[in-house]
Amino acid sequence: TEHSYKYTLIEFSGAGCSICRKMKNELDELNKTHGKVVNIVIQQMTQRNGLQWGKYYGVVMIPTQIILDRQGKEILRHTGFISKSDLLGHLKINDN
């Protein structure tokens, strides 16, 4: 089945980054509760593919989260740790 995600969240991460590990827990929780609405993509900046995506989006620090709407327009860019509830605060999601 084709998902029609309302948002895509790209997490630019890296191996050996402790904040990135904390972020993974938040994103796992977000995926459990809102995985049908938010497509979560983790890009490892320590891998070539992730690095190319990072360059494309101009990411210089990790972790960085970029949230895109359905049209691919950037609606949030955040660097560092952000909680699941703060992420949800940036998204217009009806919890019904």
C-alpha positions as CSV (number, residue, x, y, z in Angstrom):
1,T,0.0,0.0,0.0
2,E,1.2,3.5,-0.8
3,H,1.6,5.7,2.2
4,S,0.6,9.3,1.8
5,Y,2.8,10.8,4.5
6,K,2.0,14.3,5.6
7,Y,5.6,14.9,6.5
8,T,9.1,13.5,6.0
9,L,11.6,13.9,8.8
10,I,15.2,13.5,7.7
11,E,17.6,12.9,10.6
12,F,21.3,13.5,9.7
13,S,23.1,11.3,12.1
14,G,26.6,9.8,12.7
15,A,28.2,6.8,14.2
16,G,29.6,7.4,17.7
17,C,27.5,10.5,18.3
18,S,25.8,10.3,21.7
19,I,23.1,12.9,21.0
20,C,22.3,11.0,17.8
21,R,21.7,7.9,19.8
22,K,19.3,9.8,22.1
23,M,17.6,11.2,19.0
24,K,17.1,7.6,17.7
25,N,15.0,6.8,20.8
26,E,12.8,9.9,20.3
27,L,12.4,9.0,16.6
28,D,11.6,5.4,17.4
29,E,8.8,6.6,19.7
30,L,7.6,9.1,17.1
31,N,7.5,6.3,14.6
32,K,5.4,4.1,16.9
33,T,2.8,6.8,17.5
34,H,2.8,8.7,14.3
35,G,4.6,6.5,11.7
36,K,1.6,6.7,9.4
37,V,1.8,10.4,9.2
38,V,5.6,11.1,9.4
39,N,8.0,9.3,7.2
40,I,11.3,9.1,9.2
41,V,14.5,8.8,7.2
42,I,17.8,8.5,9.0
43,Q,20.8,9.5,6.9
44,Q,24.2,8.5,8.3
45,M,26.7,11.2,7.6
46,T,29.5,8.7,8.0
47,Q,28.3,6.9,4.8
48,R,28.7,8.3,1.3
49,N,25.0,8.3,0.5
50,G,24.3,10.2,3.8
51,L,27.1,12.6,3.1
52,Q,25.7,13.4,-0.4
53,W,22.2,14.1,1.1
54,G,23.9,16.2,3.8
55,K,25.6,18.3,1.2
56,Y,22.4,18.7,-0.8
57,Y,20.6,20.0,2.3
58,G,23.7,22.0,3.5
59,V,24.0,20.1,6.8
60,V,27.1,21.0,8.7
61,M,26.5,19.6,12.2
62,I,24.9,16.4,13.5
63,P,22.4,15.6,14.5
64,T,20.3,17.8,12.3
65,Q,16.6,17.2,11.7
66,I,14.9,18.6,8.6
67,I,11.1,18.3,8.2
68,L,9.6,18.5,4.8
69,D,5.9,18.8,4.0
70,R,4.1,16.7,1.4
71,Q,5.3,19.0,-1.4
72,G,9.0,18.7,-0.2
73,K,9.1,22.2,1.2
74,E,11.3,22.6,4.3
75,I,9.2,23.6,7.3
76,L,11.7,22.9,10.1
77,R,15.5,22.7,10.5
78,H,16.8,21.9,13.9
79,T,20.3,21.0,15.1
80,G,21.0,19.0,18.2
81,F,18.6,17.1,20.4
82,I,14.8,17.7,20.1
83,S,12.2,15.8,22.0
84,K,9.3,13.9,20.3
85,S,6.8,16.3,21.9
86,D,8.7,19.3,20.6
87,L,8.8,17.8,17.1
88,L,5.1,17.1,17.3
89,G,4.6,20.7,18.3
90,H,6.0,21.8,14.9
91,L,3.7,19.4,13.0
92,K,0.1,20.0,12.5
93,I,-1.2,16.5,13.3
94,N,-4.7,15.7,14.4
95,D,-4.4,12.9,16.9
96,N,-7.7,11.2,16.0
